[in-house]
């Protein structure tokens, strides 16, 4: 049972209009956003931040951003966000081999060296204590420019917020996200956990 129950999608018209963004990303409005509606300023600010962070400016693709979100969420142990990010990566065109082998991104040939650098950065930036060091920086700069690194850290930071929100809230996970998680993550032990 969630800590706080989500409100109806009809609760706040402005949030509802902004949340149309998630219909493309996930195919539904997340329960996390519906819970944030208890304070509409939070739901609206969150959606606008999400849209800004996920906007594409070049080579950091929508699929890679969602895989960065998955690595961040996996490091934090947030099963809700793991399911959402793998579903969004699928919807934004991550190739089948990457989706099937996301757990092994560091060594699997489906991932390029540039993608590995981005995903290693996501992992290092998501653990406590933070593990971003000179080697991570040098690897990033061998593939990405400063604007792209800012985009990546925006995704990592956004999911840091979401991981804390959803794991603390025990947000109920939606059927579509469960379906994607079971397909791609189930073989390695993913389950709903507290997000029933």
C-alpha positions as CSV (number, residue, x, y, z in Angstrom):
1,X,0.0,0.0,0.0
2,X,1.4,3.4,-0.9
3,X,2.4,5.9,1.7
4,X,0.0,8.4,0.1
5,X,-2.6,7.5,-2.4
6,X,-2.5,8.9,-6.0
7,X,-5.2,11.4,-6.9
8,X,-7.4,11.1,-10.0
9,X,-5.8,12.3,-13.3
10,X,-8.7,14.7,-13.4
11,X,-7.7,16.4,-10.1
12,X,-5.7,19.2,-11.5
13,X,-6.3,20.3,-15.1
14,X,-2.9,21.9,-15.6
15,X,-1.1,18.8,-14.4
16,X,-3.3,16.7,-16.6
17,X,-2.4,18.8,-19.7
18,X,1.3,18.7,-18.9
19,X,1.1,14.9,-18.2
20,X,0.2,14.2,-21.8
21,X,4.0,14.0,-22.2
22,X,4.0,10.6,-20.4
23,X,1.5,9.1,-22.8
24,X,4.3,9.1,-25.4
25,X,7.0,8.1,-22.9
26,X,5.2,5.3,-21.0
27,X,1.7,5.0,-22.5
28,X,0.1,6.2,-19.2
29,X,0.4,8.9,-16.6
30,X,2.6,7.6,-13.8
31,X,1.1,7.1,-10.3
32,X,4.1,9.1,-9.0
33,X,2.9,12.2,-10.8
34,X,-0.7,11.5,-9.6
35,X,0.6,11.4,-6.0
36,X,2.6,14.6,-6.5
37,X,-0.7,16.3,-7.3
38,X,-1.5,16.5,-3.6
39,X,0.7,19.6,-4.1
40,X,0.1,20.6,-7.7
41,X,3.0,23.0,-7.8
42,X,5.3,19.9,-7.2
43,X,3.6,17.9,-10.0
44,X,3.8,20.7,-12.5
45,X,7.4,21.6,-11.6
46,X,8.4,17.9,-11.9
47,X,6.8,17.4,-15.3
48,X,8.5,20.6,-16.6
49,X,11.8,19.5,-15.3
50,X,11.3,16.0,-16.7
51,X,10.5,17.4,-20.1
52,X,13.6,19.7,-20.0
53,X,15.9,16.9,-18.9
54,X,14.6,14.4,-21.5
55,X,14.7,16.9,-24.4
56,X,17.2,15.8,-27.1
57,X,20.0,18.2,-28.0
58,X,22.2,15.9,-30.1
59,X,23.9,12.5,-29.6
60,X,22.5,11.6,-26.2
61,X,19.5,9.8,-27.6
62,X,16.1,9.3,-25.9
63,X,16.9,5.6,-25.6
64,X,20.3,6.2,-24.0
65,X,18.7,8.7,-21.5
66,X,16.3,6.0,-20.4
67,X,19.1,3.5,-20.1
68,X,21.0,6.0,-17.9
69,X,17.8,6.3,-15.8
70,X,17.7,2.5,-15.5
71,X,21.4,2.3,-14.3
72,X,20.7,5.0,-11.8
73,X,17.5,3.3,-10.6
74,X,19.1,-0.1,-10.4
75,X,21.9,1.4,-8.3
76,X,19.3,2.9,-6.0
77,X,17.3,-0.3,-5.9
78,X,14.0,1.4,-7.0
79,X,12.0,-1.3,-8.7
80,X,9.3,1.2,-9.8
81,X,11.8,3.3,-11.7
82,X,13.6,0.3,-13.1
83,X,10.4,-0.8,-14.7
84,X,9.6,2.7,-16.0
85,X,13.0,3.3,-17.5
86,X,13.2,-0.1,-19.3
87,X,9.7,0.5,-20.7
88,X,10.6,4.0,-21.9
89,X,13.9,2.7,-23.4
90,X,11.9,0.1,-25.3
91,X,9.4,2.8,-26.5
92,X,12.2,5.1,-27.5
93,X,13.9,2.6,-29.7
94,X,16.7,0.9,-27.7
95,X,17.6,-2.2,-29.7
96,X,16.4,-5.6,-28.6
97,X,19.9,-6.8,-27.7
98,X,20.5,-3.9,-25.4
99,X,17.2,-4.3,-23.7
100,X,17.8,-8.0,-23.2
101,X,21.3,-7.4,-21.8
102,X,21.1,-4.1,-19.9
103,X,22.4,-5.9,-16.8
104,X,25.6,-6.6,-18.7
105,X,26.1,-3.2,-20.4
106,X,29.8,-3.0,-19.1
107,X,30.8,-6.0,-21.2
108,X,28.1,-6.9,-23.7
109,X,29.0,-6.1,-27.3
110,X,25.5,-4.5,-28.0
111,X,26.8,-1.4,-26.1
112,X,29.3,1.0,-27.7
113,X,32.3,2.4,-25.8
114,X,30.5,5.7,-25.7
115,X,27.4,4.2,-24.2
116,X,29.4,2.3,-21.7
117,X,31.1,5.5,-20.6
118,X,27.7,7.2,-20.1
119,X,26.3,4.2,-18.2
120,X,29.5,3.9,-16.0
121,X,29.1,7.6,-15.2
122,X,25.4,6.9,-14.3
123,X,26.5,4.2,-11.9
124,X,29.3,6.2,-10.3
125,X,27.1,9.2,-9.9
126,X,24.3,7.2,-8.3
127,X,26.1,5.3,-5.5
128,X,26.8,6.7,-2.0
129,X,29.4,7.9,-1.6
130,X,29.6,9.3,-5.0
131,X,32.2,7.5,-7.1
132,X,32.7,10.0,-10.0
133,X,36.5,10.3,-10.3
134,X,39.2,11.3,-12.8
135,X,39.0,8.0,-14.7
136,X,35.2,8.4,-15.1
137,X,35.7,12.0,-16.3
138,X,38.5,11.0,-18.7
139,X,36.3,8.2,-20.2
140,X,33.4,10.6,-20.6
141,X,35.5,13.2,-22.3
142,X,36.9,10.7,-24.8
143,X,33.3,10.3,-26.2
144,X,31.1,13.2,-25.1
145,X,31.2,17.0,-24.8
146,X,30.3,19.1,-21.8
147,X,26.8,19.8,-23.0
148,X,26.2,16.1,-23.4
149,X,27.6,15.4,-20.0
150,X,25.3,18.0,-18.5
151,X,22.3,16.2,-20.2
152,X,23.4,12.9,-18.7
153,X,23.8,14.3,-15.2
154,X,20.4,15.9,-15.6
155,X,18.9,12.4,-16.1
156,X,20.9,10.9,-13.3
157,X,19.8,13.6,-10.9
158,X,16.2,13.5,-12.0
159,X,16.1,9.7,-11.3
160,X,17.8,10.3,-8.0
161,X,14.7,12.4,-7.1
162,X,12.4,9.8,-8.5
163,X,14.1,6.9,-6.8
164,X,13.7,8.5,-3.4
165,X,10.2,9.6,-4.1
166,X,8.9,6.2,-5.4
167,X,10.7,4.0,-3.0
168,X,9.7,6.1,0.0
169,X,6.2,6.4,-1.3
170,X,5.9,2.7,-2.2
171,X,4.2,4.0,-5.4
172,X,1.9,1.4,-6.9
173,X,3.4,0.2,-10.2
174,X,1.3,0.3,-13.4
175,X,0.5,-2.8,-15.5
176,X,2.4,-1.6,-18.6
177,X,5.5,-1.0,-16.6
178,X,5.2,-4.4,-15.0
179,X,4.9,-6.0,-18.4
180,X,8.1,-4.4,-19.7
181,X,10.0,-5.2,-16.5
182,X,9.0,-8.8,-16.5
183,X,10.0,-9.1,-20.1
184,X,13.5,-7.6,-19.8
185,X,14.4,-7.7,-16.1
186,X,12.5,-10.7,-14.8
187,X,15.2,-13.2,-15.8
188,X,17.6,-11.4,-13.3
189,X,15.1,-11.3,-10.4
190,X,13.1,-8.1,-10.9
191,X,9.8,-8.1,-8.9
192,X,7.3,-5.5,-7.8
193,X,8.5,-5.5,-4.2
194,X,6.7,-2.8,-2.2
195,X,5.2,-1.4,-5.4
196,X,2.2,-3.7,-5.4
